[in-house]
Amino acid sequence: MATLTVRTDDAMETALRVLAGEKGSRSEAVRYALLHTYKDVLAKQAEVDAERLANDPTDKAEMLAIQRFMGVSQ
């Protein structure tokens, strides 16, 4: 496991103090914050991808063909 050094300002220290109180340590707070933020990034990307695919006529036709093949659409 790697070690990361980060310079913090007052706002970061406040956030770390609060999260460390909830998560048990500063390290756990940082791990939580990074993973939570990464999850948000992935969810936003999935939304963008879903919107792009929903507006793609070729992809819509493919989805309809699959639904028809599976018998869930007419």
A tleap script that builds the chain and sets N, CA, C and O, in Angstrom:
source leaprc.protein.ff14SB
mol = sequence {
  NMET ALA THR LEU THR VAL ARG THR ASP ASP
  ALA MET GLU THR ALA LEU ARG VAL LEU ALA
  GLY GLU LYS GLY SER ARG SER GLU ALA VAL
  ARG TYR ALA LEU LEU HIE THR TYR LYS ASP
  VAL LEU ALA LYS GLN ALA GLU VAL ASP ALA
  GLU ARG LEU ALA ASN ASP PRO THR ASP LYS
  ALA GLU MET LEU ALA ILE GLN ARG PHE MET
  GLY VAL SER CGLN
}
set mol.1.N position { 0.850 -1.181 0.000 }
set mol.1.CA position { 0.000 0.000 0.000 }
set mol.1.C position { 0.890 1.236 0.000 }
set mol.1.O position { 1.886 1.294 0.720 }
set mol.2.N position { 0.531 2.202 -0.795 }
set mol.2.CA position { 1.309 3.433 -0.915 }
set mol.2.C position { 0.895 4.444 0.148 }
set mol.2.O position { -0.180 4.351 0.741 }
set mol.3.N position { 1.769 5.397 0.365 }
set mol.3.CA position { 1.498 6.496 1.293 }
set mol.3.C position { 1.325 7.765 0.478 }
set mol.3.O position { 2.039 7.983 -0.501 }
set mol.4.N position { 0.387 8.593 0.876 }
set mol.4.CA position { 0.099 9.839 0.183 }
set mol.4.C position { 0.241 10.987 1.167 }
set mol.4.O position { -0.292 10.930 2.275 }
set mol.5.N position { 0.947 12.015 0.772 }
set mol.5.CA position { 1.072 13.215 1.595 }
set mol.5.C position { 0.274 14.321 0.934 }
set mol.5.O position { 0.398 14.560 -0.267 }
set mol.6.N position { -0.553 15.000 1.733 }
set mol.6.CA position { -1.414 16.056 1.206 }
set mol.6.C position { -1.308 17.287 2.093 }
set mol.6.O position { -1.353 17.189 3.319 }
set mol.7.N position { -1.168 18.429 1.468 }
set mol.7.CA position { -1.204 19.681 2.228 }
set mol.7.C position { -2.673 20.071 2.402 }
set mol.7.O position { -3.458 20.011 1.456 }
set mol.8.N position { -3.026 20.465 3.600 }
set mol.8.CA position { -4.413 20.822 3.877 }
set mol.8.C position { -4.512 22.282 4.302 }
set mol.8.O position { -3.567 22.861 4.838 }
set mol.9.N position { -5.676 22.856 4.047 }
set mol.9.CA position { -5.970 24.195 4.544 }
set mol.9.C position { -6.991 24.062 5.668 }
set mol.9.O position { -7.331 22.949 6.067 }
set mol.10.N position { -7.476 25.174 6.176 }
set mol.10.CA position { -8.411 25.132 7.303 }
set mol.10.C position { -9.696 24.380 6.959 }
set mol.10.O position { -10.210 23.617 7.777 }
set mol.11.N position { -10.214 24.596 5.748 }
set mol.11.CA position { -11.447 23.913 5.356 }
set mol.11.C position { -11.232 22.405 5.278 }
set mol.11.O position { -12.088 21.626 5.697 }
set mol.12.N position { -10.087 22.000 4.743 }
set mol.12.CA position { -9.777 20.565 4.666 }
set mol.12.C position { -9.615 19.968 6.058 }
set mol.12.O position { -10.066 18.851 6.314 }
set mol.13.N position { -8.977 20.704 6.952 }
set mol.13.CA position { -8.798 20.213 8.321 }
set mol.13.C position { -10.139 20.041 9.017 }
set mol.13.O position { -10.339 19.075 9.754 }
set mol.14.N position { -11.057 20.969 8.787 }
set mol.14.CA position { -12.392 20.846 9.376 }
set mol.14.C position { -13.089 19.609 8.835 }
set mol.14.O position { -13.665 18.829 9.593 }
set mol.15.N position { -13.033 19.433 7.514 }
set mol.15.CA position { -13.658 18.260 6.899 }
set mol.15.C position { -13.016 16.972 7.416 }
set mol.15.O position { -13.721 16.012 7.726 }
set mol.16.N position { -11.701 16.947 7.511 }
set mol.16.CA position { -11.005 15.761 8.013 }
set mol.16.C position { -11.384 15.456 9.457 }
set mol.16.O position { -11.583 14.298 9.826 }
set mol.17.N position { -11.480 16.487 10.255 }
set mol.17.CA position { -11.835 16.294 11.669 }
set mol.17.C position { -13.230 15.675 11.786 }
set mol.17.O position { -13.439 14.744 12.564 }
set mol.18.N position { -14.171 16.190 11.017 }
set mol.18.CA position { -15.540 15.667 11.063 }
set mol.18.C position { -15.589 14.234 10.540 }
set mol.18.O position { -16.160 13.351 11.181 }
set mol.19.N position { -14.993 14.009 9.381 }
set mol.19.CA position { -15.009 12.662 8.809 }
set mol.19.C position { -14.233 11.669 9.660 }
set mol.19.O position { -14.648 10.519 9.805 }
set mol.20.N position { -13.120 12.097 10.220 }
set mol.20.CA position { -12.338 11.203 11.088 }
set mol.20.C position { -13.154 10.819 12.315 }
set mol.20.O position { -13.055 9.696 12.809 }
set mol.21.N position { -13.953 11.750 12.798 }
set mol.21.CA position { -14.835 11.433 13.931 }
set mol.21.C position { -15.848 10.363 13.569 }
set mol.21.O position { -16.206 9.537 14.409 }
set mol.22.N position { -16.312 10.371 12.336 }
set mol.22.CA position { -17.279 9.373 11.871 }
set mol.22.C position { -16.615 8.068 11.451 }
set mol.22.O position { -17.160 6.988 11.678 }
set mol.23.N position { -15.447 8.167 10.843 }
set mol.23.CA position { -14.799 6.989 10.246 }
set mol.23.C position { -13.715 6.376 11.123 }
set mol.23.O position { -13.248 5.276 10.828 }
set mol.24.N position { -13.304 7.046 12.182 }
set mol.24.CA position { -12.359 6.458 13.125 }
set mol.24.C position { -10.936 6.966 13.037 }
set mol.24.O position { -10.203 6.899 14.023 }
set mol.25.N position { -10.522 7.472 11.886 }
set mol.25.CA position { -9.169 8.012 11.759 }
set mol.25.C position { -9.108 8.927 10.545 }
set mol.25.O position { -9.990 8.912 9.687 }
set mol.26.N position { -8.047 9.720 10.494 }
set mol.26.CA position { -7.854 10.587 9.338 }
set mol.26.C position { -7.661 9.749 8.077 }
set mol.26.O position { -8.190 10.085 7.017 }
set mol.27.N position { -6.903 8.658 8.191 }
set mol.27.CA position { -6.673 7.800 7.022 }
set mol.27.C position { -7.979 7.212 6.508 }
set mol.27.O position { -8.229 7.206 5.303 }
set mol.28.N position { -8.805 6.721 7.414 }
set mol.28.CA position { -10.097 6.157 6.992 }
set mol.28.C position { -10.983 7.239 6.390 }
set mol.28.O position { -11.721 6.980 5.439 }
set mol.29.N position { -10.915 8.447 6.938 }
set mol.29.CA position { -11.698 9.561 6.398 }
set mol.29.C position { -11.286 9.867 4.960 }
set mol.29.O position { -12.139 10.080 4.098 }
set mol.30.N position { -9.977 9.888 4.703 }
set mol.30.CA position { -9.486 10.171 3.355 }
set mol.30.C position { -9.864 9.040 2.409 }
set mol.30.O position { -10.293 9.293 1.283 }
set mol.31.N position { -9.712 7.800 2.850 }
set mol.31.CA position { -10.107 6.664 2.004 }
set mol.31.C position { -11.583 6.754 1.639 }
set mol.31.O position { -11.963 6.584 0.481 }
set mol.32.N position { -12.410 7.025 2.650 }
set mol.32.CA position { -13.852 7.156 2.424 }
set mol.32.C position { -14.139 8.264 1.419 }
set mol.32.O position { -14.904 8.069 0.474 }
set mol.33.N position { -13.522 9.430 1.623 }
set mol.33.CA position { -13.785 10.575 0.747 }
set mol.33.C position { -13.370 10.283 -0.688 }
set mol.33.O position { -14.092 10.618 -1.627 }
set mol.34.N position { -12.212 9.662 -0.858 }
set mol.34.CA position { -11.753 9.343 -2.213 }
set mol.34.C position { -12.675 8.341 -2.893 }
set mol.34.O position { -13.077 8.542 -4.039 }
set mol.35.N position { -13.008 7.275 -2.200 }
set mol.35.CA position { -13.873 6.260 -2.813 }
set mol.35.C position { -15.274 6.789 -3.075 }
set mol.35.O position { -15.878 6.469 -4.099 }
set mol.36.N position { -15.800 7.602 -2.150 }
set mol.36.CA position { -17.125 8.190 -2.328 }
set mol.36.C position { -17.132 9.119 -3.544 }
set mol.36.O position { -18.068 9.097 -4.344 }
set mol.37.N position { -16.097 9.925 -3.677 }
set mol.37.CA position { -15.997 10.838 -4.812 }
set mol.37.C position { -15.835 10.067 -6.110 }
set mol.37.O position { -16.437 10.422 -7.124 }
set mol.38.N position { -15.028 9.015 -6.087 }
set mol.38.CA position { -14.837 8.196 -7.287 }
set mol.38.C position { -16.151 7.541 -7.709 }
set mol.38.O position { -16.460 7.473 -8.898 }
set mol.39.N position { -16.917 7.065 -6.741 }
set mol.39.CA position { -18.230 6.478 -7.032 }
set mol.39.C position { -19.138 7.505 -7.703 }
set mol.39.O position { -19.856 7.185 -8.650 }
set mol.40.N position { -19.100 8.746 -7.202 }
set mol.40.CA position { -19.901 9.815 -7.816 }
set mol.40.C position { -19.466 10.077 -9.253 }
set mol.40.O position { -20.306 10.272 -10.131 }
set mol.41.N position { -18.154 10.082 -9.497 }
set mol.41.CA position { -17.630 10.296 -10.849 }
set mol.41.C position { -18.131 9.190 -11.784 }
set mol.41.O position { -18.569 9.466 -12.901 }
set mol.42.N position { -18.064 7.937 -11.321 }
set mol.42.CA position { -18.539 6.821 -12.140 }
set mol.42.C position { -20.039 6.919 -12.407 }
set mol.42.O position { -20.489 6.640 -13.518 }
set mol.43.N position { -20.813 7.311 -11.400 }
set mol.43.CA position { -22.263 7.437 -11.578 }
set mol.43.C position { -22.588 8.539 -12.581 }
set mol.43.O position { -23.474 8.371 -13.420 }
set mol.44.N position { -21.877 9.666 -12.502 }
set mol.44.CA position { -22.110 10.753 -13.455 }
set mol.44.C position { -21.748 10.319 -14.871 }
set mol.44.O position { -22.448 10.651 -15.827 }
set mol.45.N position { -20.653 9.574 -14.999 }
set mol.45.CA position { -20.257 9.094 -16.319 }
set mol.45.C position { -21.293 8.124 -16.877 }
set mol.45.O position { -21.583 8.136 -18.073 }
set mol.46.N position { -21.849 7.281 -16.004 }
set mol.46.CA position { -22.884 6.343 -16.438 }
set mol.46.C position { -24.123 7.103 -16.923 }
set mol.46.O position { -24.753 6.705 -17.903 }
set mol.47.N position { -24.469 8.195 -16.236 }
set mol.47.CA position { -25.611 9.011 -16.670 }
set mol.47.C position { -25.354 9.615 -18.050 }
set mol.47.O position { -26.234 9.609 -18.911 }
set mol.48.N position { -24.146 10.134 -18.251 }
set mol.48.CA position { -23.785 10.716 -19.546 }
set mol.48.C position { -23.850 9.651 -20.636 }
set mol.48.O position { -24.385 9.889 -21.719 }
set mol.49.N position { -23.300 8.473 -20.337 }
set mol.49.CA position { -23.327 7.386 -21.311 }
set mol.49.C position { -24.752 6.946 -21.627 }
set mol.49.O position { -25.090 6.709 -22.786 }
set mol.50.N position { -25.586 6.838 -20.593 }
set mol.50.CA position { -26.974 6.419 -20.795 }
set mol.50.C position { -27.730 7.430 -21.654 }
set mol.50.O position { -28.498 7.051 -22.538 }
set mol.51.N position { -27.509 8.709 -21.390 }
set mol.51.CA position { -28.182 9.745 -22.187 }
set mol.51.C position { -27.705 9.696 -23.639 }
set mol.51.O position { -28.504 9.812 -24.568 }
set mol.52.N position { -26.396 9.523 -23.822 }
set mol.52.CA position { -25.850 9.441 -25.178 }
set mol.52.C position { -26.457 8.253 -25.917 }
set mol.52.O position { -26.858 8.379 -27.074 }
set mol.53.N position { -26.525 7.106 -25.256 }
set mol.53.CA position { -27.073 5.912 -25.900 }
set mol.53.C position { -28.570 6.044 -26.163 }
set mol.53.O position { -29.071 5.576 -27.185 }
set mol.54.N position { -29.277 6.682 -25.237 }
set mol.54.CA position { -30.724 6.861 -25.414 }
set mol.54.C position { -31.037 7.739 -26.613 }
set mol.54.O position { -32.108 7.629 -27.210 }
set mol.55.N position { -30.106 8.606 -26.963 }
set mol.55.CA position { -30.319 9.510 -28.097 }
set mol.55.C position { -29.647 9.024 -29.378 }
set mol.55.O position { -29.624 9.743 -30.376 }
set mol.56.N position { -29.108 7.822 -29.358 }
set mol.56.CA position { -28.423 7.261 -30.525 }
set mol.56.C position { -29.392 6.349 -31.274 }
set mol.56.O position { -29.752 5.291 -30.757 }
set mol.57.N position { -29.823 6.732 -32.480 }
set mol.57.CA position { -30.820 5.934 -33.211 }
set mol.57.C position { -30.344 4.509 -33.510 }
set mol.57.O position { -31.145 3.574 -33.494 }
set mol.58.N position { -29.064 4.341 -33.778 }
set mol.58.CA position { -28.534 3.004 -34.051 }
set mol.58.C position { -28.627 2.132 -32.804 }
set mol.58.O position { -29.023 0.969 -32.877 }
set mol.59.N position { -28.264 2.699 -31.669 }
set mol.59.CA position { -28.330 1.948 -30.421 }
set mol.59.C position { -29.777 1.640 -30.044 }
set mol.59.O position { -30.077 0.550 -29.555 }
set mol.60.N position { -30.673 2.602 -30.273 }
set mol.60.CA position { -32.089 2.368 -29.992 }
set mol.60.C position { -32.624 1.211 -30.828 }
set mol.60.O position { -33.373 0.369 -30.334 }
set mol.61.N position { -32.230 1.181 -32.101 }
set mol.61.CA position { -32.673 0.098 -32.981 }
set mol.61.C position { -32.133 -1.243 -32.494 }
set mol.61.O position { -32.845 -2.247 -32.523 }
set mol.62.N position { -30.899 -1.263 -32.053 }
set mol.62.CA position { -30.294 -2.493 -31.532 }
set mol.62.C position { -31.018 -2.970 -30.276 }
set mol.62.O position { -31.288 -4.161 -30.125 }
set mol.63.N position { -31.332 -2.034 -29.374 }
set mol.63.CA position { -32.055 -2.403 -28.142 }
set mol.63.C position { -33.431 -2.969 -28.483 }
set mol.63.O position { -33.862 -3.957 -27.887 }
set mol.64.N position { -34.114 -2.351 -29.432 }
set mol.64.CA position { -35.429 -2.826 -29.845 }
set mol.64.C position { -35.330 -4.220 -30.463 }
set mol.64.O position { -36.173 -5.078 -30.197 }
set mol.65.N position { -34.310 -4.449 -31.283 }
set mol.65.CA position { -34.115 -5.765 -31.893 }
set mol.65.C position { -33.884 -6.832 -30.817 }
set mol.65.O position { -34.411 -7.940 -30.913 }
set mol.66.N position { -33.103 -6.496 -29.807 }
set mol.66.CA position { -32.847 -7.446 -28.716 }
set mol.66.C position { -34.132 -7.716 -27.933 }
set mol.66.O position { -34.423 -8.859 -27.582 }
set mol.67.N position { -34.905 -6.649 -27.660 }
set mol.67.CA position { -36.166 -6.824 -26.944 }
set mol.67.C position { -37.127 -7.699 -27.743 }
set mol.67.O position { -37.798 -8.562 -27.176 }
set mol.68.N position { -37.196 -7.487 -29.018 }
set mol.68.CA position { -38.071 -8.298 -29.869 }
set mol.68.C position { -37.607 -9.750 -29.875 }
set mol.68.O position { -38.422 -10.668 -29.787 }
set mol.69.N position { -36.305 -9.951 -29.977 }
set mol.69.CA position { -35.741 -11.299 -29.955 }
set mol.69.C position { -36.088 -12.005 -28.638 }
set mol.69.O position { -36.369 -13.203 -28.625 }
set mol.70.N position { -36.067 -11.264 -27.555 }
set mol.70.CA position { -36.354 -11.843 -26.235 }
set mol.70.C position { -37.854 -11.954 -25.985 }
set mol.70.O position { -38.274 -12.554 -24.996 }
set mol.71.N position { -38.670 -11.377 -26.880 }
set mol.71.CA position { -40.112 -11.463 -26.738 }
set mol.71.C position { -40.706 -10.488 -25.739 }
set mol.71.O position { -41.814 -10.700 -25.247 }
set mol.72.N position { -39.977 -9.421 -25.434 }
set mol.72.CA position { -40.486 -8.443 -24.467 }
set mol.72.C position { -40.988 -7.164 -25.134 }
set mol.72.O position { -41.410 -6.227 -24.456 }
set mol.73.N position { -40.939 -7.131 -26.465 }
set mol.73.CA position { -41.430 -5.978 -27.207 }
set mol.73.C position { -41.990 -6.468 -28.537 }
set mol.73.O position { -41.657 -7.555 -29.011 }
set mol.74.N position { -42.839 -5.647 -29.118 }
set mol.74.CA position { -43.423 -6.040 -30.407 }
set mol.74.C position { -42.853 -5.256 -31.536 }
set mol.74.O position { -43.236 -5.463 -32.687 }
savepdb mol mol.pdb
quit
